[in-house]
């Protein structure tokens, strides 16, 4: 997997029942609200491109060949995200700050500062800035063999616009933009590639995502959400630039006090230029599946006297099957945690 694809491949690892809508409804009462979601998990990760995140090592520091699929590594890791909000009830406006669940899922570990506005037709419009404070670690030169590879920070920042519940329906449109920066890009130096060839491998650039989703509820407790996403990742290196489409389906069953969430995704990505290391143009097939069970107020527990409390367990599988074995990625995860809303 190259770092151009990090935001897509890990997209459903932290799927939440709040995915029933992209945006939570604005509360009727003014004041402070939000959530904290914390847990611990185990991840089995295979990638030749990602070094680590949140002080968790995910990649092999030394590899022996560029023709082999990546080796696997199993690690425990923490899961923590939150959102804090202040509501102006009279104007139906809300200001939010926190780590959005979809960004945690895409390993864009930062915060969003956003303004949400409810319109007269009950649709919600949101505009926000995407900020990164915890960089993902990647390899300066991923193509080094037979000796340890050095790490570099990958950071991103950008903006997002969401139009949800359009005309009071379950339809949603979302656009996200991110600027991607690799602190010390050295791809291809170890192999002695020419400057023009190394330029083809540059990973700095821009991400553009357009998501279209539609949520439908039936028999009061069942909800399905088909969705389609188009993405364009423009990189300074044309061999790393790619575009593609994903299709996903989410099913949610609200059977109080238990909530079941199932999600499946398939997609593809095509690259712009021939990769100078492998002599062909990369193509990817993308697959993911996720199941999560949420137990609301388990056993009548009220931690710290707090009633809006849930426990959850989730399992995920993701596969990026590239026509170049070096870029294959496979991820298994399991997480157990708790969520407080206030």
MITIMI-179895 format. One record per residue (C-alpha): residue number from 0; x, z, y; residue in three letters. Coordinates in steps of 0.05 Angstrom, whole numbers, plus 5000, padded with zeros to 4 digits. Layout:
REM residues N
 minu   px   pz   py doti
  NUM    X    Z    Y  ALA
...
This chain:
REM residues 342
 minu   px   pz   py doti
    0 5000 5000 5000  UNK
    1 5027 4985 5069  UNK
    2 5011 5029 5128  UNK
    3 4965 4976 5156  UNK
    4 4915 4996 5103  UNK
    5 4918 5073 5107  UNK
    6 4854 5078 5150  UNK
    7 4814 5038 5098  UNK
    8 4838 5064 5031  UNK
    9 4826 5138 5040  UNK
   10 4760 5128 5075  UNK
   11 4714 5166 5028  UNK
   12 4757 5225 5006  UNK
   13 4719 5274 5049  UNK
   14 4650 5242 5048  UNK
   15 4599 5291 5076  UNK
   16 4524 5299 5072  UNK
   17 4525 5290 5148  UNK
   18 4537 5217 5132  UNK
   19 4461 5209 5128  UNK
   20 4471 5190 5201  UNK
   21 4537 5172 5235  UNK
   22 4518 5220 5292  UNK
   23 4485 5287 5284  UNK
   24 4421 5296 5325  UNK
   25 4430 5329 5393  UNK
   26 4402 5400 5389  UNK
   27 4339 5417 5428  UNK
   28 4370 5481 5455  UNK
   29 4427 5481 5506  UNK
   30 4494 5513 5491  UNK
   31 4549 5516 5440  UNK
   32 4546 5488 5369  UNK
   33 4590 5457 5316  UNK
   34 4617 5464 5246  UNK
   35 4680 5485 5208  UNK
   36 4694 5454 5140  UNK
   37 4752 5483 5099  UNK
   38 4775 5476 5028  UNK
   39 4832 5463 4980  UNK
   40 4843 5403 4936  UNK
   41 4888 5367 4886  UNK
   42 4910 5295 4896  UNK
   43 4943 5247 4848  UNK
   44 4973 5193 4892  UNK
   45 5009 5128 4878  UNK
   46 5040 5090 4937  UNK
   47 5107 5059 4955  UNK
   48 5092 5061 5030  UNK
   49 5067 5131 5050  UNK
   50 5115 5190 5051  UNK
   51 5067 5247 5066  UNK
   52 5018 5280 5113  UNK
   53 5005 5352 5135  UNK
   54 5072 5374 5105  UNK
   55 5049 5347 5037  UNK
   56 5096 5298 5003  UNK
   57 5058 5239 4974  UNK
   58 5111 5186 4960  UNK
   59 5176 5181 4920  UNK
   60 5236 5188 4965  UNK
   61 5277 5144 4919  UNK
   62 5253 5082 4882  UNK
   63 5293 5038 4834  UNK
   64 5258 4971 4840  UNK
   65 5214 4929 4886  UNK
   66 5179 4896 4827  UNK
   67 5148 4958 4797  UNK
   68 5082 4991 4813  UNK
   69 5090 5058 4848  UNK
   70 5099 5123 4810  UNK
   71 5048 5178 4815  UNK
   72 5053 5247 4846  UNK
   73 5004 5305 4841  UNK
   74 5000 5353 4899  UNK
   75 4955 5409 4924  UNK
   76 4933 5402 4996  UNK
   77 4890 5437 5048  UNK
   78 4826 5407 5076  UNK
   79 4805 5431 5145  UNK
   80 4764 5397 5199  UNK
   81 4718 5420 5254  UNK
   82 4674 5398 5312  UNK
   83 4657 5437 5374  UNK
   84 4601 5415 5420  UNK
   85 4565 5435 5484  UNK
   86 4494 5410 5495  UNK
   87 4458 5398 5561  UNK
   88 4388 5399 5533  UNK
   89 4350 5377 5596  UNK
   90 4390 5312 5602  UNK
   91 4397 5304 5526  UNK
   92 4472 5299 5534  UNK
   93 4526 5330 5490  UNK
   94 4601 5335 5496  UNK
   95 4639 5341 5430  UNK
   96 4711 5353 5410  UNK
   97 4740 5356 5340  UNK
   98 4764 5321 5278  UNK
   99 4711 5272 5258  UNK
  100 4697 5271 5183  UNK
  101 4707 5196 5179  UNK
  102 4776 5202 5213  UNK
  103 4798 5256 5165  UNK
  104 4777 5211 5109  UNK
  105 4818 5153 5137  UNK
  106 4880 5198 5146  UNK
  107 4877 5189 5221  UNK
  108 4891 5263 5232  UNK
  109 4871 5277 5303  UNK
  110 4813 5293 5347  UNK
  111 4758 5256 5384  UNK
  112 4733 5275 5453  UNK
  113 4665 5243 5461  UNK
  114 4601 5242 5502  UNK
  115 4535 5231 5466  UNK
  116 4470 5211 5501  UNK
  117 4401 5210 5471  UNK
  118 4359 5152 5499  UNK
  119 4284 5152 5510  UNK
  120 4272 5115 5444  UNK
  121 4309 5172 5408  UNK
  122 4369 5128 5393  UNK
  123 4438 5159 5408  UNK
  124 4497 5127 5443  UNK
  125 4566 5157 5437  UNK
  126 4632 5138 5470  UNK
  127 4697 5175 5455  UNK
  128 4772 5176 5458  UNK
  129 4811 5181 5392  UNK
  130 4873 5224 5395  UNK
  131 4927 5239 5344  UNK
  132 4964 5305 5341  UNK
  133 4987 5305 5268  UNK
  134 5025 5241 5249  UNK
  135 5025 5210 5181  UNK
  136 5095 5204 5151  UNK
  137 5117 5135 5128  UNK
  138 5184 5106 5107  UNK
  139 5229 5076 5161  UNK
  140 5248 5021 5111  UNK
  141 5202 5022 5050  UNK
  142 5245 4970 5014  UNK
  143 5306 5014 5003  UNK
  144 5323 5021 4929  UNK
  145 5372 5065 4891  UNK
  146 5380 5115 4947  UNK
  147 5336 5163 4987  UNK
  148 5290 5133 5040  UNK
  149 5284 5163 5109  UNK
  150 5217 5183 5140  UNK
  151 5185 5162 5206  UNK
  152 5122 5184 5242  UNK
  153 5061 5139 5245  UNK
  154 5015 5157 5303  UNK
  155 4952 5126 5331  UNK
  156 4903 5132 5388  UNK
  157 4844 5092 5412  UNK
  158 4769 5093 5427  UNK
  159 4702 5089 5391  UNK
  160 4632 5069 5410  UNK
  161 4572 5085 5366  UNK
  162 4499 5063 5375  UNK
  163 4458 5101 5323  UNK
  164 4383 5104 5306  UNK
  165 4374 5040 5345  UNK
  166 4302 5035 5372  UNK
  167 4286 5096 5329  UNK
  168 4305 5061 5265  UNK
  169 4359 5077 5213  UNK
  170 4404 5021 5239  UNK
  171 4473 5038 5266  UNK
  172 4529 4997 5298  UNK
  173 4599 5025 5308  UNK
  174 4663 4996 5337  UNK
  175 4731 5031 5332  UNK
  176 4797 5012 5362  UNK
  177 4865 5044 5347  UNK
  178 4935 5030 5371  UNK
  179 4985 5042 5314  UNK
  180 5057 5061 5328  UNK
  181 5115 5071 5279  UNK
  182 5169 5112 5313  UNK
  183 5229 5080 5278  UNK
  184 5212 5013 5245  UNK
  185 5269 4988 5201  UNK
  186 5232 4947 5148  UNK
  187 5278 4898 5114  UNK
  188 5344 4925 5142  UNK
  189 5369 4949 5073  UNK
  190 5356 4880 5043  UNK
  191 5397 4845 5097  UNK
  192 5338 4803 5121  UNK
  193 5347 4761 5183  UNK
  194 5317 4786 5249  UNK
  195 5260 4735 5243  UNK
  196 5244 4759 5172  UNK
  197 5246 4832 5193  UNK
  198 5198 4816 5250  UNK
  199 5147 4792 5198  UNK
  200 5147 4862 5167  UNK
  201 5134 4902 5231  UNK
  202 5077 4952 5223  UNK
  203 5061 4969 5296  UNK
  204 4997 4940 5323  UNK
  205 4922 4948 5331  UNK
  206 4863 4963 5286  UNK
  207 4793 4937 5299  UNK
  208 4734 4961 5257  UNK
  209 4661 4939 5263  UNK
  210 4612 4978 5219  UNK
  211 4539 4961 5208  UNK
  212 4497 5011 5168  UNK
  213 4424 5022 5154  UNK
  214 4394 5086 5127  UNK
  215 4327 5090 5090  UNK
  216 4291 5153 5067  UNK
  217 4238 5152 5012  UNK
  218 4198 5205 4976  UNK
  219 4224 5254 5030  UNK
  220 4286 5275 4991  UNK
  221 4321 5209 4975  UNK
  222 4363 5169 5024  UNK
  223 4403 5105 5013  UNK
  224 4452 5074 5063  UNK
  225 4478 5004 5051  UNK
  226 4535 4985 5098  UNK
  227 4583 4929 5114  UNK
  228 4648 4934 5152  UNK
  229 4692 4879 5182  UNK
  230 4763 4897 5201  UNK
  231 4822 4862 5234  UNK
  232 4890 4895 5233  UNK
  233 4934 4857 5281  UNK
  234 5007 4875 5270  UNK
  235 5070 4857 5307  UNK
  236 5092 4830 5239  UNK
  237 5048 4771 5216  UNK
  238 5061 4787 5142  UNK
  239 5029 4855 5154  UNK
  240 4970 4829 5195  UNK
  241 4906 4824 5155  UNK
  242 4831 4819 5159  UNK
  243 4776 4834 5110  UNK
  244 4707 4860 5093  UNK
  245 4681 4920 5054  UNK
  246 4612 4934 5027  UNK
  247 4589 5003 5010  UNK
  248 4527 5040 4986  UNK
  249 4513 5114 4996  UNK
  250 4458 5152 4960  UNK
  251 4438 5223 4980  UNK
  252 4389 5268 4944  UNK
  253 4364 5329 4983  UNK
  254 4338 5376 4929  UNK
  255 4342 5443 4964  UNK
  256 4386 5482 4956  UNK
  257 4429 5428 4923  UNK
  258 4449 5362 4956  UNK
  259 4480 5305 4916  UNK
  260 4520 5250 4949  UNK
  261 4544 5186 4914  UNK
  262 4584 5131 4947  UNK
  263 4613 5066 4923  UNK
  264 4654 5014 4960  UNK
  265 4684 4945 4944  UNK
  266 4723 4900 4991  UNK
  267 4779 4851 5002  UNK
  268 4836 4838 5051  UNK
  269 4875 4774 5065  UNK
  270 4942 4771 5101  UNK
  271 4965 4721 5154  UNK
  272 5035 4701 5132  UNK
  273 5081 4698 5072  UNK
  274 5117 4764 5057  UNK
  275 5192 4750 5063  UNK
  276 5210 4804 5012  UNK
  277 5165 4777 4956  UNK
  278 5157 4704 4975  UNK
  279 5081 4702 4976  UNK
  280 5022 4721 5019  UNK
  281 4990 4788 5002  UNK
  282 4918 4794 4980  UNK
  283 4882 4860 4964  UNK
  284 4820 4879 4924  UNK
  285 4792 4947 4946  UNK
  286 4750 4996 4905  UNK
  287 4728 5067 4915  UNK
  288 4677 5117 4887  UNK
  289 4659 5187 4908  UNK
  290 4613 5242 4883  UNK
  291 4598 5307 4921  UNK
  292 4553 5366 4906  UNK
  293 4534 5414 4961  UNK
  294 4501 5481 4948  UNK
  295 4467 5510 5009  UNK
  296 4469 5586 5018  UNK
  297 4494 5597 4946  UNK
  298 4467 5660 4913  UNK
  299 4439 5683 4979  UNK
  300 4509 5696 5007  UNK
  301 4514 5707 5082  UNK
  302 4589 5710 5098  UNK
  303 4599 5749 5162  UNK
  304 4523 5751 5168  UNK
  305 4522 5675 5175  UNK
  306 4463 5640 5141  UNK
  307 4481 5567 5153  UNK
  308 4534 5566 5099  UNK
  309 4547 5517 5043  UNK
  310 4596 5509 4985  UNK
  311 4617 5440 4961  UNK
  312 4656 5405 4906  UNK
  313 4677 5332 4909  UNK
  314 4715 5281 4868  UNK
  315 4741 5213 4890  UNK
  316 4775 5153 4862  UNK
  317 4806 5096 4903  UNK
  318 4843 5034 4882  UNK
  319 4879 4981 4922  UNK
  320 4896 4925 4874  UNK
  321 4946 4878 4908  UNK
  322 4972 4812 4882  UNK
  323 5041 4842 4898  UNK
  324 5050 4902 4852  UNK
  325 5094 4939 4902  UNK
  326 5034 4949 4948  UNK
  327 4986 4975 4894  UNK
  328 4956 5043 4910  UNK
  329 4914 5090 4867  UNK
  330 4886 5158 4888  UNK
  331 4848 5212 4851  UNK
  332 4824 5274 4889  UNK
  333 4785 5337 4876  UNK
  334 4765 5387 4930  UNK
  335 4728 5454 4931  UNK
  336 4709 5484 4998  UNK
  337 4659 5515 5045  UNK
  338 4624 5493 5109  UNK
  339 4596 5535 5165  UNK
  340 4550 5507 5218  UNK
  341 4535 5545 5282  UNK
